[in-house]
Amino acid sequence: MKISTLIDTNVLIDVWGPAGPKTKWSASAIVSCRRDGALVVNTIVWSELAPLIATETALRKAVDMLEMDRESLPWDAAFLAGVTHSRYRRAGGVRERTLPDFFIGAHATVAGHRLLTRDAARYRSYFPDLDIISPETRP
């Protein structure tokens, strides 16, 4: 059975940005997920990658090299992201840089993708049914 995996921005930054302590894990995890099925990025990840890659053409080529599918954010995922983010904020969550994570988590949930990320804590808390691949689950 093929399983699709939405790739979080931090994993792609590990691979396409300067080498760091998680580069090897992220590259290996992408290869492993590719063996399982489709790799997916969405418009949120695309926008977060824009500052890292010089041109949109270069970003498109990088995504195509990994044979990743590009998906738009489903409307029901946008609604789920908004509702879940509101719950997070009411629980005292900080405002900075969080909504994109909720869009990514909601998209993976609604579309039935797994999520490949290095930052599993918020996703796990707010999307408990989401299958998450992270250094904690697959060292």
C-alpha positions as CSV (number, residue, x, y, z in Angstrom):
1,M,0.0,0.0,0.0
2,K,1.4,3.4,-1.0
3,I,1.4,6.1,1.7
4,S,1.7,9.8,0.8
5,T,3.8,12.1,3.0
6,L,3.5,15.9,3.4
7,I,7.0,17.3,4.0
8,D,7.3,20.1,6.5
9,T,9.5,23.1,5.6
10,N,12.1,22.4,8.3
11,V,13.0,19.1,6.7
12,L,13.6,20.6,3.3
13,I,15.6,23.5,4.8
14,D,17.8,20.8,6.4
15,V,18.5,19.3,2.9
16,W,18.6,22.4,0.7
17,G,20.1,24.8,3.2
18,P,23.5,24.9,5.0
19,A,24.5,21.5,6.4
20,G,23.6,21.1,10.0
21,P,23.1,18.4,12.7
22,K,19.8,17.2,11.2
23,T,20.8,17.2,7.5
24,K,21.6,13.5,7.4
25,W,18.4,12.5,9.2
26,S,16.2,14.7,7.0
27,A,17.8,13.4,3.8
28,S,17.4,9.8,4.9
29,A,13.8,10.3,6.0
30,I,12.9,11.8,2.6
31,V,14.4,8.8,0.8
32,S,12.5,6.4,3.2
33,C,9.2,8.2,2.7
34,R,9.7,8.3,-1.1
35,R,10.0,4.4,-1.0
36,D,6.6,4.3,0.8
37,G,4.8,6.5,-1.7
38,A,4.2,10.1,-2.9
39,L,6.0,13.1,-1.4
40,V,3.9,16.3,-1.1
41,V,4.5,20.0,-0.5
42,N,1.7,22.6,-0.2
43,T,1.5,26.3,-0.9
44,I,2.4,27.0,2.8
45,V,5.7,25.1,2.6
46,W,6.3,26.6,-0.9
47,S,6.0,30.1,0.5
48,E,8.3,29.3,3.5
49,L,10.9,27.9,1.1
50,A,10.9,31.0,-1.1
51,P,13.5,32.9,0.9
52,L,15.9,29.9,0.8
53,I,15.9,29.4,-3.0
54,A,16.9,32.2,-5.4
55,T,14.1,31.9,-7.9
56,E,10.7,30.2,-8.3
57,T,12.1,28.3,-11.2
58,A,15.0,27.0,-9.1
59,L,12.5,26.0,-6.4
60,R,10.3,24.2,-8.9
61,K,13.4,22.3,-10.2
62,A,14.4,21.3,-6.7
63,V,10.9,20.0,-5.9
64,D,10.8,18.2,-9.3
65,M,14.2,16.6,-8.6
66,L,12.6,14.9,-5.5
67,E,9.5,14.1,-7.6
68,M,7.3,15.9,-5.0
69,D,3.7,16.6,-5.8
70,R,2.5,20.2,-5.3
71,E,-1.0,20.4,-3.7
72,S,-3.1,23.4,-2.9
73,L,-4.5,23.7,0.6
74,P,-8.0,22.2,0.8
75,W,-10.7,24.6,2.0
76,D,-11.7,22.2,4.8
77,A,-8.0,22.1,5.9
78,A,-8.0,25.9,6.1
79,F,-11.1,25.8,8.3
80,L,-9.5,23.1,10.5
81,A,-6.3,25.1,10.8
82,G,-8.2,28.2,11.9
83,V,-10.3,26.4,14.5
84,T,-7.3,24.5,15.9
85,H,-5.1,27.6,15.9
86,S,-7.8,29.4,17.9
87,R,-7.8,26.6,20.4
88,Y,-4.0,26.8,20.7
89,R,-4.2,30.6,21.3
90,R,-6.9,30.2,23.9
91,A,-4.7,27.7,25.7
92,G,-2.0,30.4,26.0
93,G,0.0,29.5,22.8
94,V,2.3,32.2,21.5
95,R,1.2,34.1,18.4
96,E,4.4,34.3,16.4
97,R,5.0,32.0,13.4
98,T,2.4,29.4,14.4
99,L,-0.5,29.6,11.9
100,P,1.6,28.1,9.0
101,D,2.2,25.0,11.1
102,F,-1.5,24.6,11.7
103,F,-2.2,24.9,7.9
104,I,0.4,22.2,7.3
105,G,-0.9,19.9,10.0
106,A,-4.5,20.4,9.0
107,H,-3.7,19.7,5.3
108,A,-1.9,16.5,6.2
109,T,-4.9,15.4,8.4
110,V,-7.6,16.3,5.9
111,A,-5.8,14.8,2.9
112,G,-4.8,11.6,4.7
113,H,-1.0,12.3,4.4
114,R,1.6,11.4,6.9
115,L,3.7,14.4,8.1
116,L,7.5,14.4,7.9
117,T,8.8,17.0,10.4
118,R,11.5,17.7,12.9
119,D,9.1,19.6,15.1
120,A,6.5,17.1,16.1
121,A,5.3,18.5,19.5
122,R,2.7,21.0,18.3
123,Y,1.4,18.7,15.6
124,R,1.1,15.9,18.0
125,S,-0.8,18.1,20.5
126,Y,-3.3,19.5,18.1
127,F,-3.6,16.8,15.5
128,P,-3.5,13.6,17.6
129,D,-4.6,11.3,14.8
130,L,-1.9,12.5,12.4
131,D,0.8,10.0,11.6
132,I,4.0,11.9,12.3
133,I,7.5,10.9,11.2
134,S,10.1,12.8,13.2
135,P,13.5,12.1,14.8
136,E,11.6,10.9,17.9
137,T,9.5,8.4,16.0
138,R,12.2,7.3,13.6
139,P,15.7,8.0,14.9
